[in-house]
Structure formats: C-alpha cells, structure tokens
C-alpha cells in the first residue's frame, strides 16, 4: 500500500515571520515562546490547507515538553563515543537475538525478494529501533514534534512531521491517542517518522491500514519500502572494514566516492578475505574513531541506511550488526580508548572552527559531516593527521586558539 501526503500547499513555503526563528535560539525555548510559535503555526497551517478545526482541537491545551528539547541535544549517535555506541549495538546478546528473530520469521524472505533489502539489515534496524518491538516509546507524537519545531533547531523538518500527524488524524487512519512513539516523534517497531508513515508504510495483509505498532510484518515491510525507494542497490554490500597502508593521507576520508579499485591501488586491503567484493563498485573511506581506530569503505548502501537515520554511527552500527546476524565477522581492528565529549566541548569546538575561518555549520553540538570537514582543514593547516576526529584535547586547543584571536 503506497500513500502520498497531499496538502494544498507546503508549510515550508509559508515561512515564519522574519525575526521569529532568529529570536528563538535552540535550547532557549520556554512556555511563552512555545505559545507564540503554536499560534503562528496554526495560522500558517490553516493557510496551507490543513483543517483549522482539527488544528485547533489537537493543539488545544498542548504544552511544551521540556524533556524532548533536552533529549534533542543528547542523541547517543552524536554524544557517545562511537566505539561505545557501535560495540553496544553489536554485542553477542543482540546478535544472537537478531539471528533468532531472523530464523523465526519466514515471511522476511518475501519482503527481501520484493524490496531488495537483505533480511539481516531489516532485522538489525528492528533491533536498534525498538528491541524487536518491545521499546516503541510512549511519547505523544504531536507534542514531541511540536516541541522540536518550537525549539527551532530542526523547525522545517519538525513542521513537516506535524503536517503528517494532522493528515493522519484528519484521514481517520489513527487517532491522536494512537500516535505514540519516541521523543523524536518516530513511531512503531521500526520507528517511522510521521511523514515516512504516510509515504512508505505498507499494509501487508490488507487490514485497512498499516499497523507498524502491532505487526512486525507491516513494520519491516515499511522499512524495506523506505530503503528501496531511497535507492537500495540489490546484491551490493554496505560497508567493509579496511586496513590502511603506512603514511596514508587521512584527509581522503569522507571525500568523494572513488572506485574500489582505486582505493586498492592506494594501498587499502580488506581486513578479512582477499577482496572487498565484486559488488562494491565505489566507496567512501570512513575513519569513525580517527586515525587510531578501524577504517571502513562505505559503499552506496551505507548511505541509504543513513536515509533512515542520518548519523555515521547509526549506519555503521546497523551495518555491522547486520553483518554479524548474517554470520559475517565483526570488526577486527581494536577501537581506541575514547574520552566522551561534553556538549560544551562540541559546541565550543564548532564555534571556534567558524571563528577561525573553517565553516562548521551551526554550533549545535551535533558533530556531523560539515564539522568533520572543517576540522580536517584545520588539522591539515596545523600539520596534524587530518582525520576529522574531535577529541576533548583538540576541542580545548581550538577554543584556546579562537580565544586568542
């Protein structure tokens, strides 16, 4: 079952009044500011074609959820050391549970055949997102995404999710009370965003609507549909661990994709086996824990997993868990001892990089690709290994250098 969101106009085309967003810096939201955003949103949503009556009814008495705002700056994919995050996802207990779930779900083969996404990847997502349905979350989805929208860091995205929630309610597909999920508004056993539910959710047995909460088949078919539509490449790997030669240029990490044969010519070798695989035509080099940690060649399907959650740690962890569920080896190189980065470390480093002329994006504590690219440029200028890996020591050095300007 394939559905598309239909609205008379996109809310993102009806921007908030000039100065409103700027006045609400992420992390500074309070109840009064939430009420200002709420009134403004209802007016814009009504002009965009959403039913005013339903908007008024569902927003009546809706308040800011401060827990959601706090959790938005503490996402484990960004805040925990990546070695802790990945090893936590790929431990023996989770692997064995995934193998058992995969073996006990013969219907998975039909989903894999239809959509092309390997069953081990779907089971890994199922495990990571909800512990096989056991931890789907009990947050009010509308309140969660409204709190995120009002906070402002991801306003456009959050308002698109509110659009979808209102449409779900207006169409009768679910009531507000049924729309429970994570603090970030994701729903069901594979944690679909509301907009993804409308776009990608699948009703496997024709029960009238997709039941991503109660039906594992619907939930995993929906995840497979999302990945297939994002461009999943049948028969290709997602990532493979690599060994780097001595005196390697770490600045090549997270650059443009290169043919796998070109990486081999630069001296990269597979950590296991004799070949990276004939179905891996091009790849991006990843150094998730810096020059001292494991290296990976990330193939196109790795970045399709990021369509599910746009964090390097998430896609790497899901991919490695999928490998182990399928019986392939885990990471062979040791992870380095990593010290956790505080939010002050991350925000301070981002602000310092920008002040020093290395554009790192918004200083929000989310160390993503733009921050890592800026850090590599600064490291290269300082004669350091340009691996883009932020440590507390480097954060302190950046802040001190920026303060001296």
Secondary structure, DSSP 4 states (H G I P E B T S, - for coil): -------SS-GGGSPPPTTHHHHS-TT---HHHHHHHHHHHHHHHHHTT--HHHHHHHHTT----HHHHHHHT--HHHHS-HHHHHHHHSSHHHHHHHHHHHHT-TTHHHHHHHH---HHHHHHHHHHHHTTTT----EEHHHHHHHHHHH-TTHHHHHHHHHHHHHHHHHTS--GGG-EE-TTS-BTTTTB-HHHHHHH---TT--SS--TTT-HHHHHHHHHHHHHHHT--TT--SEEEEEPPTT--GGGTTSS-EEHHHHHHTT-EESSSS-S-TT--EEEEE-TT-TTS-EEEEPHHHHHHTTTS--HHHHHHHHHHHHHHTT-----SPPPP-PPPPHHHHHHHHHHHHHTT------SS---HHHHHHHHHHHHHTTS-------HHHHHHHHHHHHT-
